[in-house]
């Protein structure tokens, strides 16, 4: 049975699911559409005169597609593997696997490889499409093979990170947040080594650790000569780190699981618990029997036994949903660890900004794949994306944990109003993630204070980030209520946030790389915009039959194209107005169906099908 029954079952069942065929088809069609759009951008305002123009197009196209595929599949691998284990924990089915004859290796490798099946299939679909880019010239078969190797090893490493953290942590949000932070810390640490250039070893160490540096090295024409020094060390180092991570998971999976929260025995034997195994000793049982025999007036009934409250009862607010989010450890006490890691990342970004200020490099720009990017933006943009992804993960897990714990239906039949439930969840998520909301704003304020940006741009950043925070919070709650399975809800919610950001970056790179005329590119991008609108409508919930959601899905891609064009032309005021209106309308469109659906589900009003 290959790696074990867990993986064998997935191999047998996966081909029967339409989802895997839809993912592969959509991924392949998206790559072909991206290549066609790039060709239309180049062939529209410019005239291709000779073979060298075609070769330059092929070179830039490969430099765009290869990093895009790496980022996309790495994110999918991390989320798929992490959610594959967290769903088992939330449904309390992991403990059933632990009591079988499955060995630790069969369980860990089975879950890892089963979750990686869809990612590997998408990578195989992209391989022949990458080969087609060679026909334009400017790239070689060696580059495609090395890009395939770098992407595969990176995806496997991200899967090992997701699997190990998911088996270690108990709560879904803890797992997703730590996975995102570890991946960002991986990238940030490798790039920081290159910046510091400690004793001249910085570029060498960075090339051995950074997937970004590896994929950039693959994109260069001299890959045949530099592969042994720039790509092979990365593959070896990443494979070794992956082996160590998965080895730790195999060795500790039964120590971490089940968690100690569900291990304690009966209260009367609490003094006889021995170590983490929570087994009762013979002496503890005899002592408990003796106490029960000598007690008077209890008659063997548990209700007759006097009990002493361990703590004072707390007063619950009028909105118990908001009270639970704000006044209890709804996401586990180990969320402190998540916050600690996030604060460390924030201090690292702050240190980088301070270093840029001291060296006078806050206005310096760098060019990657032909696009000039301010150094300050290279630090702030990933950190802001991480904050948005973590807030979205917290929002969607606040709903999926209720459903998996079989308490969501109980909440729906109480006297809670829809407004109390939805806004209680959203405000509670924002309260728990308050530091994730404020940290990026504080860093932007520091850049403005050191004259790294104007006051106008700082205000626009505050408005745009605030609108996006509200949007990702509402999106997480909406996806959690729209999908019946936690894995689908988590994947759609996090994927929507990540793909929106990745789509914006890819569009900006293509606009600048192939031509400087960004005002006349609506026609080449029209197919991508329409395809993005359809995908966004499906992600937001086509089955809800909401006209507002349909309009929001159709409006948002056009609004983002106009925003990108305005940013490239340095027209910031129209950009922030369009972003605020489009995302604000999308947020309202997601919340309105949720209010009416909550009323119907709780039985307080009749649906149209009831007559």
HUKARA-V936962 format. One record per backbone hydrogen bond with DSSP energy under -0.5 kcal/mol. CO is the residue of the C=O (numbers start at 1). NH is the residue of the N-H. E is the energy in kcal/mol with one decimal. If there is no record, write none. Layout:
BEGIN
co->[CO CO]
nh->[NH NH]
e->[E E]
END
This chain:
BEGIN
co->[1 4 5 6 7 8 9 10 11 13 14 17 17 18 19 20 21 22 23 24 25 26 27 28 29 30 31 32 33 34 35 36 37 38 39 40 41 42 46 47 50 51 52 53 54 55 56 57 58 59 60 61 61 62 64 65 66 67 68 69 70 71 72 73 74 75 76 77 78 79 80 81 82 82 83 84 85 86 87 88 88 89 93 94 95 97 103 104 105 106 107 108 109 110 111 112 113 114 116 117 118 119 120 121 122 123 124 125 126 127 128 129 130 130 131 132 133 133 134 140 141 142 143 144 145 146 147 148 149 150 151 152 153 154 155 156 157 158 159 160 161 162 163 164 165 171 172 173 174 175 176 177 178 179 180 181 182 183 184 185 186 187 188 189 190 191 192 193 197 198 201 202 203 204 205 206 206 209 210 211 212 213 214 215 216 217 220 222 222 223 226 226 227 227 231 232 233 234 235 236 237 238 239 240 241 242 243 244 245 246 247 248 249 252 252 253 259 260 260 266 267 269 270 272 273 274 274 275 279 281 282 283 284 285 286 287 288 289 290 291 298 301 302 304 307 318 319 320 321 322 323 324 328 329 332 333 334 334 335 336 337 338 339 340 341 342 343 344 345 346 347 348 349 350 351 352 353 354 355 356 356 356 357 361 362 364 366 366 368 371 373 374 375 376 376 377 379 380 381 382 383 384 385 386 387 388 389 390 391 392 393 394 395 396 396 397 399 400 401 402 402 403 407 408 409 411 417 418 419 420 421 422 423 424 425 426 427 428 429 431 433 434 435 437 438 439 440 441 442 443 444 445 446 447 447 448 454 455 456 457 458 459 460 461 462 463 464 465 466 467 468 469 470 471 472 473 474 475 476 477 478 479 485 486 487 488 489 490 491 492 493 494 495 496 497 498 499 500 501 502 503 504 505 506 507 508 509 510 511 516 518 521 522 523 525 526 527 528 529 530 531 532 533 534 535 536 537 538 541 542 545 546 547 548 549 550 551 552 553 554 555 556 557 558 559 560 561 562 563 564 565 566 567 570 571 572 573 574 575 576 577 578 579 580 581 582 583 584 585 586 587 588 589 590 591 592 593 594 595 596 597 598 599 599 600 607 608]
nh->[4 8 9 10 11 12 13 14 15 16 17 20 21 22 23 24 25 26 27 28 29 30 31 32 33 34 35 36 37 38 39 40 41 42 43 44 45 46 48 49 54 55 56 57 58 59 60 61 62 63 64 64 65 66 68 69 70 71 72 73 74 75 76 77 78 79 80 81 82 83 84 85 85 86 87 88 89 90 91 93 94 92 97 98 99 100 107 108 109 110 111 112 113 114 115 116 117 117 120 121 122 123 124 125 126 127 128 129 130 131 132 133 133 134 134 135 136 137 137 144 145 146 147 148 149 150 151 152 153 154 155 156 157 158 159 160 161 162 163 164 165 166 167 168 169 175 176 177 178 179 180 181 182 183 184 185 186 187 188 189 190 191 192 193 194 195 196 197 200 201 205 206 207 208 209 209 210 211 214 215 216 217 218 219 220 220 223 225 226 227 229 230 231 232 235 236 237 238 239 240 241 242 243 244 245 246 247 248 249 250 251 252 253 255 256 257 262 263 264 269 270 272 273 281 275 277 279 278 274 285 286 287 288 289 290 291 292 293 294 295 301 304 305 306 309 320 323 324 325 326 327 328 330 332 335 336 337 338 339 340 341 342 343 344 345 346 347 348 349 350 351 352 353 354 355 356 357 358 359 360 361 362 360 364 376 375 368 373 371 368 366 378 379 379 380 381 383 384 385 386 387 388 389 390 391 392 393 394 395 396 397 398 399 399 400 401 403 404 405 407 408 406 411 412 413 414 421 422 423 424 425 426 427 428 429 430 431 432 433 434 437 438 439 441 442 443 444 445 446 447 448 449 450 452 453 451 458 459 460 461 462 463 464 465 466 467 468 469 470 471 472 473 474 475 476 477 478 479 480 481 482 483 489 490 491 492 493 494 495 496 497 498 499 500 501 502 503 504 505 506 507 508 509 510 511 512 513 514 515 518 521 525 526 526 529 530 531 532 533 534 535 536 537 538 539 540 541 542 544 545 547 550 551 552 553 554 555 556 557 558 559 560 561 562 563 564 565 566 567 568 569 571 570 572 575 576 577 578 579 580 581 582 583 584 585 586 587 588 589 590 591 592 593 594 595 596 597 598 599 600 601 602 604 605 603 610 611]
e->[-2.5 -2.3 -2.4 -1.5 -2.4 -2.0 -2.6 -2.7 -0.6 -1.7 -1.7 -0.6 -0.6 -2.3 -2.6 -1.8 -2.3 -2.8 -2.4 -2.4 -2.7 -2.4 -2.1 -2.2 -2.5 -2.2 -2.2 -2.4 -2.5 -2.3 -2.2 -2.2 -2.3 -2.1 -3.1 -1.5 -0.9 -0.9 -0.5 -0.8 -1.1 -2.3 -2.4 -2.0 -2.5 -2.3 -2.4 -2.6 -2.1 -2.0 -1.0 -0.6 -2.9 -2.2 -1.6 -2.8 -2.1 -2.7 -2.5 -2.4 -2.0 -1.9 -2.2 -2.5 -2.1 -2.4 -2.9 -2.1 -1.9 -2.8 -1.9 -1.0 -0.6 -2.3 -2.1 -0.6 -1.9 -2.9 -2.1 -2.4 -1.4 -1.0 -1.3 -1.8 -1.2 -1.0 -2.2 -2.7 -2.5 -1.4 -2.2 -2.4 -2.7 -2.1 -1.8 -1.3 -0.6 -0.7 -2.7 -2.3 -2.0 -2.1 -2.3 -1.7 -2.0 -1.1 -0.8 -0.8 -2.3 -1.7 -1.3 -0.8 -0.7 -0.6 -0.9 -1.3 -1.4 -0.5 -1.3 -1.4 -2.5 -2.5 -2.6 -2.5 -2.2 -2.7 -2.4 -2.4 -2.4 -2.2 -2.5 -2.1 -2.2 -2.6 -2.4 -2.2 -2.2 -2.5 -2.7 -2.4 -2.3 -2.0 -2.2 -1.4 -2.9 -1.9 -2.6 -2.8 -2.3 -2.3 -2.2 -2.5 -2.6 -2.2 -2.3 -2.8 -2.3 -2.0 -3.3 -2.8 -1.8 -2.3 -2.5 -1.8 -1.3 -1.9 -2.8 -2.3 -1.3 -2.3 -2.7 -2.7 -2.2 -1.3 -0.8 -0.8 -2.9 -0.5 -1.7 -2.5 -2.1 -2.1 -1.9 -1.4 -0.5 -1.0 -0.9 -0.6 -1.9 -1.6 -0.7 -2.2 -1.8 -2.8 -2.3 -2.4 -2.6 -2.8 -2.1 -2.1 -2.3 -2.5 -2.2 -2.1 -2.4 -2.6 -1.9 -2.1 -2.1 -2.2 -2.1 -2.0 -1.3 -0.7 -2.7 -1.5 -1.3 -0.9 -0.7 -1.1 -1.6 -2.0 -1.1 -0.8 -0.7 -0.5 -0.7 -1.5 -1.2 -1.8 -2.4 -2.5 -2.2 -2.5 -2.5 -2.1 -2.0 -2.1 -2.0 -1.2 -2.1 -1.0 -1.0 -0.5 -0.5 -0.8 -2.0 -2.5 -2.0 -2.0 -2.9 -1.1 -1.6 -1.6 -1.2 -1.7 -0.9 -1.0 -2.4 -2.3 -2.3 -2.4 -2.7 -2.2 -2.1 -2.4 -2.7 -2.0 -2.3 -2.6 -2.5 -2.1 -2.4 -2.4 -2.4 -2.2 -2.1 -2.6 -1.9 -0.5 -2.8 -0.5 -0.8 -1.1 -0.6 -2.6 -0.6 -3.1 -1.8 -1.9 -2.5 -1.5 -0.9 -0.8 -2.6 -2.3 -1.0 -2.7 -2.2 -2.5 -2.0 -2.1 -2.6 -2.4 -2.2 -2.4 -2.5 -2.2 -2.1 -2.5 -2.2 -1.3 -0.7 -0.7 -2.4 -2.1 -2.1 -2.8 -1.7 -2.8 -1.2 -1.6 -1.9 -1.6 -1.1 -1.0 -2.1 -2.6 -1.9 -1.1 -2.2 -2.5 -2.6 -1.9 -2.5 -2.3 -2.0 -2.4 -2.4 -1.3 -1.2 -2.3 -2.3 -0.7 -2.7 -2.3 -2.3 -2.2 -2.0 -2.1 -2.2 -2.5 -2.0 -3.6 -0.6 -1.8 -2.0 -2.4 -2.2 -2.3 -2.1 -2.3 -2.8 -2.7 -2.0 -2.3 -2.1 -2.2 -2.0 -2.1 -2.8 -1.8 -2.3 -2.7 -2.0 -2.0 -2.6 -2.8 -2.1 -1.6 -1.6 -1.7 -2.0 -2.7 -2.3 -2.6 -2.3 -2.4 -2.1 -2.1 -1.7 -2.5 -2.9 -2.0 -1.8 -2.8 -2.9 -1.9 -2.3 -2.6 -2.3 -2.3 -2.4 -2.4 -2.4 -2.0 -2.5 -1.8 -0.9 -1.3 -0.7 -1.6 -0.6 -1.0 -2.6 -2.6 -2.6 -2.6 -2.2 -2.3 -2.4 -2.4 -2.2 -2.2 -2.2 -2.6 -1.1 -0.6 -1.3 -1.0 -0.5 -1.8 -2.5 -2.5 -2.5 -2.1 -2.3 -2.4 -0.8 -0.7 -2.5 -2.5 -2.1 -2.3 -2.3 -2.7 -2.3 -2.3 -2.5 -2.4 -1.7 -3.4 -1.1 -0.9 -1.0 -2.3 -1.8 -2.4 -2.5 -2.2 -2.3 -2.8 -2.3 -1.6 -2.5 -2.2 -2.2 -2.1 -2.5 -1.6 -1.7 -2.0 -0.8 -0.7 -1.6 -1.6 -2.6 -1.8 -1.5 -2.0 -2.7 -1.7 -1.7 -0.8 -1.2 -1.2 -0.8]
END
